[in-house]
């Protein structure tokens, strides 16, 4: 699934899903949760840098060709990391 847009929509979706994940599994403990959230935050930061570059006058060729592909990749990796974290956190005992 491609990123919904380089206007901040993609990172907003990831941030909302990250907050929901943290809200859904408070009983799992800080250390395992932080370790599972690290890849999500890494890809989210990359996505935010791409959105910032797009919004603040990136090179036109880069904005047309490179940034959308990079955003799609970062968005996909963030979503995969969220899915993986949800699967692992669902296994922790209450």
C-alpha positions in Angstrom: 0.0 0.0 0.0 1.5 3.3 -1.0 1.8 6.2 1.5 -1.4 8.2 1.6 0.4 11.4 1.0 3.4 13.5 1.6 1.5 16.2 3.3 1.8 14.6 6.7 -1.1 12.1 6.3 1.2 9.0 6.3 3.1 9.9 9.5 -0.1 11.0 11.2 -1.6 7.5 10.5 1.5 5.8 11.8 1.6 8.0 15.0 -2.1 7.2 15.6 -1.5 3.5 15.3 1.6 3.7 17.5 -0.4 5.5 20.2 -3.2 2.9 19.9 -0.7 0.1 20.3 0.9 1.7 23.4 -2.6 2.2 24.8 -3.7 -1.4 24.1 -0.8 -3.1 25.8 0.2 -1.1 28.9 0.5 -4.4 30.9 3.5 -5.7 28.9 6.1 -3.6 30.6 8.3 -0.8 29.4 11.4 -2.7 28.3 9.7 -5.2 25.8 7.4 -2.5 24.5 10.2 0.0 23.9 12.3 -2.6 22.1 9.3 -3.4 19.8 8.5 0.2 19.2 12.1 1.2 18.3 11.8 0.1 14.6 8.4 1.8 14.3 9.8 5.0 15.6 12.9 4.7 13.3 10.7 4.4 10.2 8.3 7.0 11.4 11.2 9.5 11.8 12.4 8.6 8.3 8.9 9.2 7.0 8.7 12.6 8.8 12.0 13.7 7.3 10.7 12.8 3.8 7.5 14.7 4.4 9.5 17.7 5.7 11.8 17.7 2.6 8.8 17.5 0.3 7.0 20.3 2.1 10.0 22.6 2.3 11.2 22.8 -1.3 13.1 19.6 -2.2 14.8 19.4 -5.5 11.9 19.1 -8.1 13.3 15.9 -9.6 13.8 14.4 -6.2 10.3 15.5 -5.1 8.8 13.9 -8.2 10.6 10.6 -8.3 12.7 9.8 -5.2 10.7 11.1 -2.3 7.4 9.3 -3.1 9.3 5.9 -3.4 11.2 6.6 -0.2 7.9 7.6 1.6 6.2 4.4 0.3 9.1 2.3 1.7 9.2 4.0 5.1 5.4 3.8 5.4 5.4 0.1 4.5 8.2 -0.7 6.9 6.5 1.3 9.7 3.3 -0.6 9.2 5.1 -3.9 9.2 6.9 -3.0 12.4 3.5 -2.0 13.9 2.0 -5.4 12.9 5.0 -7.3 14.3 4.9 -5.4 17.6 1.1 -6.0 17.9 1.7 -9.7 17.3 4.4 -9.9 19.9 2.7 -7.8 22.5 -0.5 -9.8 22.1 1.4 -12.8 23.4 2.5 -11.2 26.7 0.6 -12.3 29.7 -1.7 -9.9 31.6 
